[in-house]
């Protein structure tokens, strides 16, 4: 009995010692292996918090704009569109400066009639603010609207042509003559099954 009590006492002391030692390791963080997705998400969250902490709202807005501009500049379609716009702007600016004889940064009706008769015929339409003169911005806006109308008209014409082609194809398919083998003349000895009825004799009753 004494030996059993002694053994229980030793076990109790050992357990107590272990329990007292555990808090000492409570602050130690064991490495935890995360999946790739969770690691990426954690990195994104950390980067977002870092940007919010280290950059002001104005700086973040400028950074987003810079990234957006970079994405547009690396897009071939966007670059081609910008080149076309620049070419149109340069052409209109050159023509505007040639017509602006008094160098007042605007075209009156006389200047438009002498240099841009097509614009002069639609002067009131181009003169958006109705002040009697046309500025470069108003002229560019008028040309942009004209180009847009031309594109819409071309798209409408192409759509109508496509519909007409499909209608013609359907009409030709419906009017195509049937194969001669599929048509049986009325005086033919062949019946609908293709058998010669002339050789079929009536059975005696």
Buried (B, 14 or more C-beta within 10 A) or exposed (E): EEEEEEEEEEEEEEEEEEEEEEEEEEEEEEEEEEEEEEEEEEEEEEEEEEEEEEEEEEEEEEEEEEEEEEEEEEEEEEEEEEEEEEEBBEEBEEBBEEBBEEEEEBBBBEBBBEBBEEBBEEBEEBBEEEEEBBBBEBBBEBBBEEEEEEEEEEEEEEEEEEEEEEEEEEEEEEEEEEEEEEEEEEEEEEEEEEEEEEEEEEEEE
